[in-house]
Amino acid sequence: MDNSIYTLKDYGVVDINLKSIIDKKKISRSKLSNMIALSYDLVNRYYNNKVTRVDLDVIARFCYVLDCKVDDILVYSNKKEVK
């Protein structure tokens, strides 16, 4: 099967899993925004998985402060796995 972007129409999605990490660590979005020097609005968009373009510097800040890995935050699902 050819998995090139030109022939594969449903190539999956990347979800931002920040909500579960923040909730598990019991850090408020407000506190997190102060810790990483980012606006509450932007942290809230990441939290609610409403970001369409991911800033790698922001992801690095989340990873540093939350002591997690990139693949804890960004989760790829191909079409077969999407429900």
Distance bins in CASP14 RR format, pairs under 12 A and 6 or more apart:
PFRMAT RR
TARGET T0000
AUTHOR 0000-0000-0000
RMODE 2
METHOD distances of the structure
MODEL  1
1 7 0 0 0 0 1 0 0 0 0 0 0
1 8 0 0 0 0 1 0 0 0 0 0 0
1 80 0 0 0 0 0 1 0 0 0 0 0
2 8 1 0 0 1 0 0 0 0 0 0 0
2 9 0 0 0 0 0 1 0 0 0 0 0
3 9 0 0 0 0 0 1 0 0 0 0 0
3 10 0 0 0 0 0 1 0 0 0 0 0
3 11 0 0 0 0 1 0 0 0 0 0 0
3 12 0 0 0 0 0 1 0 0 0 0 0
3 78 0 0 0 0 1 0 0 0 0 0 0
3 79 0 0 0 0 0 1 0 0 0 0 0
4 11 0 0 0 0 1 0 0 0 0 0 0
5 11 1 0 0 1 0 0 0 0 0 0 0
5 12 0 0 0 0 0 1 0 0 0 0 0
8 78 0 0 0 0 1 0 0 0 0 0 0
8 79 0 0 0 0 1 0 0 0 0 0 0
8 80 0 0 0 0 0 1 0 0 0 0 0
9 79 0 0 0 0 1 0 0 0 0 0 0
10 77 0 0 0 0 0 1 0 0 0 0 0
10 78 0 0 0 0 1 0 0 0 0 0 0
10 79 1 1 0 0 0 0 0 0 0 0 0
10 80 0 0 0 0 1 0 0 0 0 0 0
10 81 0 0 0 0 0 1 0 0 0 0 0
10 82 0 0 0 0 1 0 0 0 0 0 0
11 76 0 0 0 0 1 0 0 0 0 0 0
11 77 0 0 0 0 0 1 0 0 0 0 0
11 78 1 0 0 1 0 0 0 0 0 0 0
11 79 1 0 0 1 0 0 0 0 0 0 0
11 80 0 0 0 0 0 1 0 0 0 0 0
11 81 0 0 0 0 0 1 0 0 0 0 0
11 82 0 0 0 0 0 1 0 0 0 0 0
12 75 0 0 0 0 0 1 0 0 0 0 0
12 76 1 0 0 1 0 0 0 0 0 0 0
12 77 1 0 0 1 0 0 0 0 0 0 0
12 78 1 0 1 0 0 0 0 0 0 0 0
12 79 1 0 1 0 0 0 0 0 0 0 0
12 80 0 0 0 0 1 0 0 0 0 0 0
12 81 0 0 0 0 1 0 0 0 0 0 0
12 82 1 0 0 1 0 0 0 0 0 0 0
12 83 0 0 0 0 0 1 0 0 0 0 0
13 49 0 0 0 0 1 0 0 0 0 0 0
13 52 0 0 0 0 0 1 0 0 0 0 0
13 74 0 0 0 0 0 1 0 0 0 0 0
13 75 0 0 0 0 1 0 0 0 0 0 0
13 76 1 0 0 1 0 0 0 0 0 0 0
13 77 1 0 1 0 0 0 0 0 0 0 0
13 78 0 0 0 0 1 0 0 0 0 0 0
13 79 0 0 0 0 1 0 0 0 0 0 0
13 80 0 0 0 0 0 1 0 0 0 0 0
13 81 0 0 0 0 1 0 0 0 0 0 0
13 82 1 0 0 1 0 0 0 0 0 0 0
13 83 0 0 0 0 0 1 0 0 0 0 0
14 49 0 0 0 0 1 0 0 0 0 0 0
14 51 0 0 0 0 1 0 0 0 0 0 0
14 52 0 0 0 0 0 1 0 0 0 0 0
14 53 0 0 0 0 0 1 0 0 0 0 0
14 54 1 0 0 1 0 0 0 0 0 0 0
14 59 0 0 0 0 0 1 0 0 0 0 0
14 70 0 0 0 0 0 1 0 0 0 0 0
14 71 0 0 0 0 0 1 0 0 0 0 0
14 73 0 0 0 0 0 1 0 0 0 0 0
14 74 1 0 1 0 0 0 0 0 0 0 0
14 75 1 0 0 1 0 0 0 0 0 0 0
14 76 1 0 1 0 0 0 0 0 0 0 0
14 77 1 0 0 1 0 0 0 0 0 0 0
14 78 0 0 0 0 0 1 0 0 0 0 0
14 82 0 0 0 0 0 1 0 0 0 0 0
15 46 0 0 0 0 0 1 0 0 0 0 0
15 48 0 0 0 0 0 1 0 0 0 0 0
15 49 1 0 1 0 0 0 0 0 0 0 0
15 50 0 0 0 0 0 1 0 0 0 0 0
15 51 0 0 0 0 0 1 0 0 0 0 0
15 54 0 0 0 0 0 1 0 0 0 0 0
15 71 0 0 0 0 0 1 0 0 0 0 0
15 72 0 0 0 0 0 1 0 0 0 0 0
15 73 0 0 0 0 1 0 0 0 0 0 0
15 74 1 0 0 1 0 0 0 0 0 0 0
15 75 1 0 1 0 0 0 0 0 0 0 0
15 76 1 0 0 1 0 0 0 0 0 0 0
15 77 1 0 0 1 0 0 0 0 0 0 0
15 81 0 0 0 0 0 1 0 0 0 0 0
15 82 0 0 0 0 1 0 0 0 0 0 0
15 83 0 0 0 0 0 1 0 0 0 0 0
16 22 0 0 0 0 0 1 0 0 0 0 0
16 42 0 0 0 0 0 1 0 0 0 0 0
16 43 0 0 0 0 0 1 0 0 0 0 0
16 44 0 0 0 0 0 1 0 0 0 0 0
16 45 0 0 0 0 1 0 0 0 0 0 0
16 46 1 0 1 0 0 0 0 0 0 0 0
16 47 0 0 0 0 1 0 0 0 0 0 0
16 48 0 0 0 0 1 0 0 0 0 0 0
16 49 1 0 1 0 0 0 0 0 0 0 0
16 50 0 0 0 0 1 0 0 0 0 0 0
16 51 1 0 0 1 0 0 0 0 0 0 0
16 52 0 0 0 0 0 1 0 0 0 0 0
16 53 0 0 0 0 0 1 0 0 0 0 0
16 54 1 0 0 1 0 0 0 0 0 0 0
16 55 0 0 0 0 0 1 0 0 0 0 0
16 58 0 0 0 0 0 1 0 0 0 0 0
16 59 0 0 0 0 1 0 0 0 0 0 0
16 62 0 0 0 0 1 0 0 0 0 0 0
16 70 0 0 0 0 0 1 0 0 0 0 0
16 71 0 0 0 0 0 1 0 0 0 0 0
16 72 0 0 0 0 0 1 0 0 0 0 0
16 73 1 0 0 1 0 0 0 0 0 0 0
16 74 1 0 0 1 0 0 0 0 0 0 0
16 75 1 0 0 1 0 0 0 0 0 0 0
16 76 0 0 0 0 0 1 0 0 0 0 0
17 23 0 0 0 0 0 1 0 0 0 0 0
17 24 0 0 0 0 0 1 0 0 0 0 0
17 46 0 0 0 0 1 0 0 0 0 0 0
17 47 0 0 0 0 0 1 0 0 0 0 0
17 48 0 0 0 0 0 1 0 0 0 0 0
17 49 1 0 0 1 0 0 0 0 0 0 0
17 59 0 0 0 0 0 1 0 0 0 0 0
17 62 0 0 0 0 0 1 0 0 0 0 0
17 66 0 0 0 0 0 1 0 0 0 0 0
17 68 0 0 0 0 1 0 0 0 0 0 0
17 69 0 0 0 0 0 1 0 0 0 0 0
17 70 0 0 0 0 0 1 0 0 0 0 0
17 71 0 0 0 0 1 0 0 0 0 0 0
17 72 1 0 0 1 0 0 0 0 0 0 0
17 73 1 0 1 0 0 0 0 0 0 0 0
17 74 1 0 0 1 0 0 0 0 0 0 0
17 75 1 0 1 0 0 0 0 0 0 0 0
17 76 0 0 0 0 0 1 0 0 0 0 0
17 77 0 0 0 0 0 1 0 0 0 0 0
18 24 0 0 0 0 0 1 0 0 0 0 0
18 25 0 0 0 0 0 1 0 0 0 0 0
18 27 0 0 0 0 0 1 0 0 0 0 0
18 29 0 0 0 0 1 0 0 0 0 0 0
18 32 0 0 0 0 1 0 0 0 0 0 0
18 33 0 0 0 0 0 1 0 0 0 0 0
18 36 0 0 0 0 0 1 0 0 0 0 0
18 38 0 0 0 0 0 1 0 0 0 0 0
18 42 0 0 0 0 0 1 0 0 0 0 0
18 43 0 0 0 0 1 0 0 0 0 0 0
18 44 0 0 0 0 1 0 0 0 0 0 0
18 45 0 0 0 0 1 0 0 0 0 0 0
18 46 1 0 1 0 0 0 0 0 0 0 0
18 47 1 0 1 0 0 0 0 0 0 0 0
18 48 0 0 0 0 1 0 0 0 0 0 0
18 49 1 0 0 1 0 0 0 0 0 0 0
18 50 0 0 0 0 0 1 0 0 0 0 0
18 51 0 0 0 0 1 0 0 0 0 0 0
18 54 0 0 0 0 0 1 0 0 0 0 0
18 58 0 0 0 0 0 1 0 0 0 0 0
18 59 0 0 0 0 1 0 0 0 0 0 0
18 61 0 0 0 0 0 1 0 0 0 0 0
18 62 1 0 0 1 0 0 0 0 0 0 0
18 63 0 0 0 0 0 1 0 0 0 0 0
18 65 0 0 0 0 0 1 0 0 0 0 0
18 66 0 0 0 0 1 0 0 0 0 0 0
18 68 0 0 0 0 1 0 0 0 0 0 0
18 70 0 0 0 0 0 1 0 0 0 0 0
18 72 0 0 0 0 1 0 0 0 0 0 0
18 73 1 0 1 0 0 0 0 0 0 0 0
18 74 0 0 0 0 1 0 0 0 0 0 0
18 75 0 0 0 0 0 1 0 0 0 0 0
19 25 0 0 0 0 0 1 0 0 0 0 0
19 27 0 0 0 0 0 1 0 0 0 0 0
19 29 0 0 0 0 1 0 0 0 0 0 0
19 32 0 0 0 0 0 1 0 0 0 0 0
19 43 0 0 0 0 0 1 0 0 0 0 0
19 44 0 0 0 0 0 1 0 0 0 0 0
19 45 0 0 0 0 0 1 0 0 0 0 0
19 46 0 0 0 0 1 0 0 0 0 0 0
19 47 1 0 1 0 0 0 0 0 0 0 0
19 48 1 0 0 1 0 0 0 0 0 0 0
19 49 1 0 0 1 0 0 0 0 0 0 0
19 50 0 0 0 0 0 1 0 0 0 0 0
19 62 0 0 0 0 0 1 0 0 0 0 0
19 66 0 0 0 0 0 1 0 0 0 0 0
19 72 0 0 0 0 0 1 0 0 0 0 0
19 73 0 0 0 0 0 1 0 0 0 0 0
19 75 0 0 0 0 0 1 0 0 0 0 0
20 26 0 0 0 0 0 1 0 0 0 0 0
20 47 0 0 0 0 1 0 0 0 0 0 0
20 49 0 0 0 0 0 1 0 0 0 0 0
20 66 0 0 0 0 0 1 0 0 0 0 0
20 68 0 0 0 0 0 1 0 0 0 0 0
20 72 0 0 0 0 1 0 0 0 0 0 0
20 73 0 0 0 0 1 0 0 0 0 0 0
20 75 0 0 0 0 1 0 0 0 0 0 0
21 27 0 0 0 0 1 0 0 0 0 0 0
21 29 0 0 0 0 0 1 0 0 0 0 0
21 32 0 0 0 0 0 1 0 0 0 0 0
21 46 0 0 0 0 0 1 0 0 0 0 0
21 47 0 0 0 0 1 0 0 0 0 0 0
21 59 0 0 0 0 0 1 0 0 0 0 0
21 62 1 0 0 1 0 0 0 0 0 0 0
21 63 0 0 0 0 1 0 0 0 0 0 0
21 65 0 0 0 0 0 1 0 0 0 0 0
21 66 1 0 1 0 0 0 0 0 0 0 0
21 67 0 0 0 0 1 0 0 0 0 0 0
21 68 1 0 1 0 0 0 0 0 0 0 0
21 69 0 0 0 0 0 1 0 0 0 0 0
21 70 0 0 0 0 0 1 0 0 0 0 0
21 71 0 0 0 0 0 1 0 0 0 0 0
21 72 1 0 0 1 0 0 0 0 0 0 0
21 73 1 0 0 1 0 0 0 0 0 0 0
21 74 0 0 0 0 0 1 0 0 0 0 0
21 75 0 0 0 0 0 1 0 0 0 0 0
22 28 0 0 0 0 1 0 0 0 0 0 0
22 29 1 0 0 1 0 0 0 0 0 0 0
22 30 0 0 0 0 0 1 0 0 0 0 0
22 31 0 0 0 0 1 0 0 0 0 0 0
22 32 1 0 0 1 0 0 0 0 0 0 0
22 33 0 0 0 0 0 1 0 0 0 0 0
22 35 0 0 0 0 0 1 0 0 0 0 0
22 36 0 0 0 0 0 1 0 0 0 0 0
22 43 0 0 0 0 1 0 0 0 0 0 0
22 44 0 0 0 0 0 1 0 0 0 0 0
22 46 0 0 0 0 1 0 0 0 0 0 0
22 47 1 0 0 1 0 0 0 0 0 0 0
22 48 0 0 0 0 0 1 0 0 0 0 0
22 62 0 0 0 0 1 0 0 0 0 0 0
22 65 0 0 0 0 0 1 0 0 0 0 0
22 66 1 0 0 1 0 0 0 0 0 0 0
22 68 0 0 0 0 0 1 0 0 0 0 0
22 72 0 0 0 0 0 1 0 0 0 0 0
22 73 0 0 0 0 0 1 0 0 0 0 0
23 29 0 0 0 0 0 1 0 0 0 0 0
23 32 0 0 0 0 0 1 0 0 0 0 0
23 47 0 0 0 0 1 0 0 0 0 0 0
23 66 0 0 0 0 0 1 0 0 0 0 0
24 66 0 0 0 0 1 0 0 0 0 0 0
24 67 0 0 0 0 0 1 0 0 0 0 0
24 68 0 0 0 0 1 0 0 0 0 0 0
24 72 0 0 0 0 0 1 0 0 0 0 0
25 31 0 0 0 0 0 1 0 0 0 0 0
25 32 0 0 0 0 1 0 0 0 0 0 0
25 35 0 0 0 0 0 1 0 0 0 0 0
25 62 0 0 0 0 0 1 0 0 0 0 0
25 65 0 0 0 0 1 0 0 0 0 0 0
25 66 1 0 0 1 0 0 0 0 0 0 0
25 67 0 0 0 0 1 0 0 0 0 0 0
25 68 0 0 0 0 1 0 0 0 0 0 0
25 72 0 0 0 0 0 1 0 0 0 0 0
26 32 0 0 0 0 0 1 0 0 0 0 0
26 66 0 0 0 0 0 1 0 0 0 0 0
27 33 0 0 0 0 0 1 0 0 0 0 0
27 34 0 0 0 0 0 1 0 0 0 0 0
27 35 1 0 0 1 0 0 0 0 0 0 0
27 36 0 0 0 0 0 1 0 0 0 0 0
27 43 0 0 0 0 0 1 0 0 0 0 0
27 47 0 0 0 0 0 1 0 0 0 0 0
27 62 0 0 0 0 0 1 0 0 0 0 0
27 65 0 0 0 0 1 0 0 0 0 0 0
27 66 1 0 0 1 0 0 0 0 0 0 0
27 67 0 0 0 0 0 1 0 0 0 0 0
27 68 0 0 0 0 0 1 0 0 0 0 0
28 34 0 0 0 0 1 0 0 0 0 0 0
28 35 0 0 0 0 0 1 0 0 0 0 0
28 40 0 0 0 0 1 0 0 0 0 0 0
28 43 0 0 0 0 1 0 0 0 0 0 0
28 44 0 0 0 0 0 1 0 0 0 0 0
28 47 0 0 0 0 0 1 0 0 0 0 0
29 35 0 0 0 0 0 1 0 0 0 0 0
29 36 0 0 0 0 0 1 0 0 0 0 0
29 38 0 0 0 0 0 1 0 0 0 0 0
29 39 0 0 0 0 0 1 0 0 0 0 0
29 40 1 0 0 1 0 0 0 0 0 0 0
29 41 0 0 0 0 1 0 0 0 0 0 0
29 42 0 0 0 0 0 1 0 0 0 0 0
29 43 1 0 1 0 0 0 0 0 0 0 0
29 44 1 0 1 0 0 0 0 0 0 0 0
29 45 0 0 0 0 0 1 0 0 0 0 0
29 46 0 0 0 0 1 0 0 0 0 0 0
29 47 1 0 1 0 0 0 0 0 0 0 0
29 48 0 0 0 0 1 0 0 0 0 0 0
29 62 0 0 0 0 0 1 0 0 0 0 0
30 36 0 0 0 0 0 1 0 0 0 0 0
30 38 0 0 0 0 0 1 0 0 0 0 0
30 39 0 0 0 0 0 1 0 0 0 0 0
30 40 1 0 1 0 0 0 0 0 0 0 0
30 41 0 0 0 0 0 1 0 0 0 0 0
30 43 0 0 0 0 1 0 0 0 0 0 0
30 44 0 0 0 0 1 0 0 0 0 0 0
30 47 0 0 0 0 0 1 0 0 0 0 0
31 38 0 0 0 0 0 1 0 0 0 0 0
31 40 0 0 0 0 0 1 0 0 0 0 0
31 43 0 0 0 0 1 0 0 0 0 0 0
31 65 0 0 0 0 1 0 0 0 0 0 0
31 66 0 0 0 0 0 1 0 0 0 0 0
32 38 0 0 0 0 1 0 0 0 0 0 0
32 39 0 0 0 0 0 1 0 0 0 0 0
32 40 0 0 0 0 1 0 0 0 0 0 0
32 42 0 0 0 0 0 1 0 0 0 0 0
32 43 1 0 1 0 0 0 0 0 0 0 0
32 44 0 0 0 0 1 0 0 0 0 0 0
32 46 0 0 0 0 1 0 0 0 0 0 0
32 47 0 0 0 0 1 0 0 0 0 0 0
32 58 0 0 0 0 0 1 0 0 0 0 0
32 61 0 0 0 0 1 0 0 0 0 0 0
32 62 1 0 0 1 0 0 0 0 0 0 0
32 64 0 0 0 0 0 1 0 0 0 0 0
32 65 1 0 0 1 0 0 0 0 0 0 0
32 66 1 0 0 1 0 0 0 0 0 0 0
33 39 1 0 0 1 0 0 0 0 0 0 0
33 40 1 0 1 0 0 0 0 0 0 0 0
33 41 0 0 0 0 1 0 0 0 0 0 0
33 42 1 0 0 1 0 0 0 0 0 0 0
33 43 1 0 1 0 0 0 0 0 0 0 0
33 44 0 0 0 0 1 0 0 0 0 0 0
33 45 0 0 0 0 0 1 0 0 0 0 0
33 46 0 0 0 0 0 1 0 0 0 0 0
33 47 0 0 0 0 1 0 0 0 0 0 0
33 58 0 0 0 0 0 1 0 0 0 0 0
33 61 0 0 0 0 0 1 0 0 0 0 0
33 62 0 0 0 0 0 1 0 0 0 0 0
33 65 0 0 0 0 0 1 0 0 0 0 0
34 40 0 0 0 0 1 0 0 0 0 0 0
34 43 0 0 0 0 1 0 0 0 0 0 0
34 61 0 0 0 0 0 1 0 0 0 0 0
34 65 0 0 0 0 0 1 0 0 0 0 0
35 43 0 0 0 0 1 0 0 0 0 0 0
35 61 0 0 0 0 1 0 0 0 0 0 0
35 62 0 0 0 0 1 0 0 0 0 0 0
35 64 0 0 0 0 1 0 0 0 0 0 0
35 65 1 0 1 0 0 0 0 0 0 0 0
35 66 0 0 0 0 1 0 0 0 0 0 0
35 67 0 0 0 0 0 1 0 0 0 0 0
36 42 0 0 0 0 1 0 0 0 0 0 0
36 43 1 0 0 1 0 0 0 0 0 0 0
36 46 0 0 0 0 0 1 0 0 0 0 0
36 55 0 0 0 0 0 1 0 0 0 0 0
36 57 0 0 0 0 1 0 0 0 0 0 0
36 58 1 0 0 1 0 0 0 0 0 0 0
36 59 0 0 0 0 0 1 0 0 0 0 0
36 60 0 0 0 0 1 0 0 0 0 0 0
36 61 1 0 1 0 0 0 0 0 0 0 0
36 62 1 0 0 1 0 0 0 0 0 0 0
36 63 0 0 0 0 0 1 0 0 0 0 0
36 64 1 0 0 1 0 0 0 0 0 0 0
36 65 1 0 1 0 0 0 0 0 0 0 0
36 66 0 0 0 0 1 0 0 0 0 0 0
37 43 0 0 0 0 0 1 0 0 0 0 0
37 57 0 0 0 0 0 1 0 0 0 0 0
37 58 0 0 0 0 0 1 0 0 0 0 0
37 61 1 0 0 1 0 0 0 0 0 0 0
37 64 0 0 0 0 0 1 0 0 0 0 0
37 65 0 0 0 0 0 1 0 0 0 0 0
38 44 0 0 0 0 0 1 0 0 0 0 0
38 45 0 0 0 0 0 1 0 0 0 0 0
38 46 0 0 0 0 1 0 0 0 0 0 0
38 47 0 0 0 0 0 1 0 0 0 0 0
38 51 0 0 0 0 0 1 0 0 0 0 0
38 55 0 0 0 0 1 0 0 0 0 0 0
38 57 0 0 0 0 1 0 0 0 0 0 0
38 58 1 0 0 1 0 0 0 0 0 0 0
38 59 0 0 0 0 0 1 0 0 0 0 0
38 60 0 0 0 0 0 1 0 0 0 0 0
38 61 1 0 0 1 0 0 0 0 0 0 0
38 62 0 0 0 0 1 0 0 0 0 0 0
38 65 0 0 0 0 0 1 0 0 0 0 0
39 45 0 0 0 0 1 0 0 0 0 0 0
39 46 0 0 0 0 0 1 0 0 0 0 0
39 58 0 0 0 0 0 1 0 0 0 0 0
40 46 0 0 0 0 0 1 0 0 0 0 0
40 47 0 0 0 0 1 0 0 0 0 0 0
41 47 0 0 0 0 0 1 0 0 0 0 0
41 48 0 0 0 0 0 1 0 0 0 0 0
41 50 0 0 0 0 0 1 0 0 0 0 0
41 51 0 0 0 0 0 1 0 0 0 0 0
42 48 0 0 0 0 0 1 0 0 0 0 0
42 50 0 0 0 0 0 1 0 0 0 0 0
42 51 0 0 0 0 1 0 0 0 0 0 0
42 53 0 0 0 0 0 1 0 0 0 0 0
42 54 0 0 0 0 0 1 0 0 0 0 0
42 55 0 0 0 0 1 0 0 0 0 0 0
42 57 0 0 0 0 0 1 0 0 0 0 0
42 58 1 0 0 1 0 0 0 0 0 0 0
42 61 0 0 0 0 0 1 0 0 0 0 0
42 62 0 0 0 0 0 1 0 0 0 0 0
43 50 0 0 0 0 0 1 0 0 0 0 0
43 51 0 0 0 0 0 1 0 0 0 0 0
43 55 0 0 0 0 0 1 0 0 0 0 0
43 58 0 0 0 0 1 0 0 0 0 0 0
43 61 0 0 0 0 1 0 0 0 0 0 0
43 62 0 0 0 0 1 0 0 0 0 0 0
43 65 0 0 0 0 0 1 0 0 0 0 0
43 66 0 0 0 0 0 1 0 0 0 0 0
44 50 0 0 0 0 1 0 0 0 0 0 0
44 51 0 0 0 0 0 1 0 0 0 0 0
45 51 1 0 1 0 0 0 0 0 0 0 0
45 52 0 0 0 0 1 0 0 0 0 0 0
45 53 0 0 0 0 0 1 0 0 0 0 0
45 54 0 0 0 0 0 1 0 0 0 0 0
45 55 0 0 0 0 0 1 0 0 0 0 0
45 58 0 0 0 0 0 1 0 0 0 0 0
46 52 0 0 0 0 0 1 0 0 0 0 0
46 53 0 0 0 0 0 1 0 0 0 0 0
46 54 0 0 0 0 1 0 0 0 0 0 0
46 55 0 0 0 0 1 0 0 0 0 0 0
46 58 1 0 0 1 0 0 0 0 0 0 0
46 59 0 0 0 0 1 0 0 0 0 0 0
46 61 0 0 0 0 0 1 0 0 0 0 0
46 62 1 0 0 1 0 0 0 0 0 0 0
46 66 0 0 0 0 0 1 0 0 0 0 0
46 73 0 0 0 0 1 0 0 0 0 0 0
46 74 0 0 0 0 0 1 0 0 0 0 0
47 62 0 0 0 0 0 1 0 0 0 0 0
47 66 0 0 0 0 0 1 0 0 0 0 0
47 73 0 0 0 0 0 1 0 0 0 0 0
49 73 0 0 0 0 0 1 0 0 0 0 0
49 74 0 0 0 0 0 1 0 0 0 0 0
49 75 0 0 0 0 1 0 0 0 0 0 0
51 58 0 0 0 0 1 0 0 0 0 0 0
51 59 0 0 0 0 0 1 0 0 0 0 0
51 62 0 0 0 0 0 1 0 0 0 0 0
51 73 0 0 0 0 0 1 0 0 0 0 0
51 74 0 0 0 0 0 1 0 0 0 0 0
53 59 0 0 0 0 0 1 0 0 0 0 0
54 60 0 0 0 0 0 1 0 0 0 0 0
54 62 0 0 0 0 0 1 0 0 0 0 0
54 70 0 0 0 0 1 0 0 0 0 0 0
54 73 0 0 0 0 1 0 0 0 0 0 0
54 74 1 0 0 1 0 0 0 0 0 0 0
54 76 0 0 0 0 0 1 0 0 0 0 0
55 61 0 0 0 0 1 0 0 0 0 0 0
55 62 0 0 0 0 0 1 0 0 0 0 0
55 73 0 0 0 0 0 1 0 0 0 0 0
55 74 0 0 0 0 0 1 0 0 0 0 0
56 62 0 0 0 0 0 1 0 0 0 0 0
56 63 0 0 0 0 0 1 0 0 0 0 0
56 70 0 0 0 0 1 0 0 0 0 0 0
56 73 0 0 0 0 0 1 0 0 0 0 0
56 74 0 0 0 0 0 1 0 0 0 0 0
57 63 0 0 0 0 0 1 0 0 0 0 0
57 64 0 0 0 0 0 1 0 0 0 0 0
58 64 0 0 0 0 0 1 0 0 0 0 0
58 65 0 0 0 0 0 1 0 0 0 0 0
58 70 0 0 0 0 0 1 0 0 0 0 0
58 73 0 0 0 0 1 0 0 0 0 0 0
58 74 0 0 0 0 0 1 0 0 0 0 0
59 65 0 0 0 0 0 1 0 0 0 0 0
59 66 0 0 0 0 0 1 0 0 0 0 0
59 68 0 0 0 0 0 1 0 0 0 0 0
59 69 0 0 0 0 0 1 0 0 0 0 0
59 70 1 0 1 0 0 0 0 0 0 0 0
59 71 0 0 0 0 0 1 0 0 0 0 0
59 72 0 0 0 0 0 1 0 0 0 0 0
59 73 1 0 0 1 0 0 0 0 0 0 0
59 74 1 0 0 1 0 0 0 0 0 0 0
60 66 0 0 0 0 0 1 0 0 0 0 0
60 68 0 0 0 0 0 1 0 0 0 0 0
60 69 0 0 0 0 0 1 0 0 0 0 0
60 70 0 0 0 0 1 0 0 0 0 0 0
60 73 0 0 0 0 0 1 0 0 0 0 0
60 74 0 0 0 0 0 1 0 0 0 0 0
61 68 0 0 0 0 0 1 0 0 0 0 0
61 70 0 0 0 0 0 1 0 0 0 0 0
61 73 0 0 0 0 0 1 0 0 0 0 0
62 68 1 0 0 1 0 0 0 0 0 0 0
62 69 0 0 0 0 0 1 0 0 0 0 0
62 70 0 0 0 0 1 0 0 0 0 0 0
62 72 0 0 0 0 1 0 0 0 0 0 0
62 73 1 0 1 0 0 0 0 0 0 0 0
62 74 0 0 0 0 1 0 0 0 0 0 0
63 69 1 0 0 1 0 0 0 0 0 0 0
63 70 1 0 0 1 0 0 0 0 0 0 0
63 71 0 0 0 0 1 0 0 0 0 0 0
63 72 1 0 0 1 0 0 0 0 0 0 0
63 73 1 0 0 1 0 0 0 0 0 0 0
63 74 0 0 0 0 0 1 0 0 0 0 0
64 70 0 0 0 0 0 1 0 0 0 0 0
64 73 0 0 0 0 0 1 0 0 0 0 0
65 73 0 0 0 0 0 1 0 0 0 0 0
66 72 0 0 0 0 1 0 0 0 0 0 0
66 73 0 0 0 0 1 0 0 0 0 0 0
67 73 0 0 0 0 0 1 0 0 0 0 0
68 74 0 0 0 0 0 1 0 0 0 0 0
69 75 0 0 0 0 0 1 0 0 0 0 0
70 76 0 0 0 0 0 1 0 0 0 0 0
75 81 0 0 0 0 1 0 0 0 0 0 0
75 82 0 0 0 0 0 1 0 0 0 0 0
76 82 0 0 0 0 0 1 0 0 0 0 0
77 83 0 0 0 0 1 0 0 0 0 0 0
END
